[in-house]
Amino acid sequence: RNKMAYYLFKALCFVFGLNDMSREDGLVSILRGFKKADLLAYSKALKLKYFSIKWKWAFRYQWIIKTA
């Protein structure tokens, strides 16, 4: 869901000559990835008290749910 990630991946596929299946799978994964707002909404719906959401390299979020 990040435009930059989507287009960078397309460029890398072109540069490295990835096959169609790898390219399409990667692009679908980018389009279906979670946004921070999604993770916050899930945390609220699950009534989580202790969790963290951190931005990580390669346009990813790390969602840590603390238990006990």
N, C-alpha and C positions, 0 to 999 in steps of 0.2 A: 504494500500500500504506500510505498515511498517511491515517488517518481524518479528520484535520483538513483536509487537502488535498481529500479527497473531498467532504466536506460544504460546505466553502467554495466549491468549484466548482459544486456543485448550487445553492447560494444565488445565486452570480453568474449562473448560467444563468437563474434565475427573474427576477432583477432586470433583466437585459439582454435577456430574451426570446429567448435563443438557440434555434435550431431543434432538432428532435429528433436529427438526425444529429450535429450539433456537440456536443450534450450527451452523447449516448451514446459518441461517439468520445473525448471528453475523459475521461469516467468510466472507460472501458476502459483508457485510457493510464495513468491514476492507479493503477488496480488492478494493472496488469502492470509497473509500474515496478520498478527494482532497489532493493534495500535494501543498506545498507553491508555486511552479512554476506554477501550474494550476491557483491558485488565482491571482498571479501576471499577468499572461497572460490575464485573464478575466478583471482585472482592467485596463490593457492597452487597450484592445479591446473596453471597455466601456468608455475609455478616462476619467477615474476617476482622480480627482486631490487630493482629500482628503480621504485617507483610511489608515487603519492599519491592519496588519496581525500579530497576536501574537500566539506563541506556548503555548498550554494549557495542563493541565494534561490529561492523558489517550490518548496520541498520537493524539491530536486534534489541529486544528488551529481555531482561532477566527478571522473572517474577519469583520471589522467594516467599513462601508461606511458612511462618514459624509456628511450630506446634509445641504444646506443653510448656 
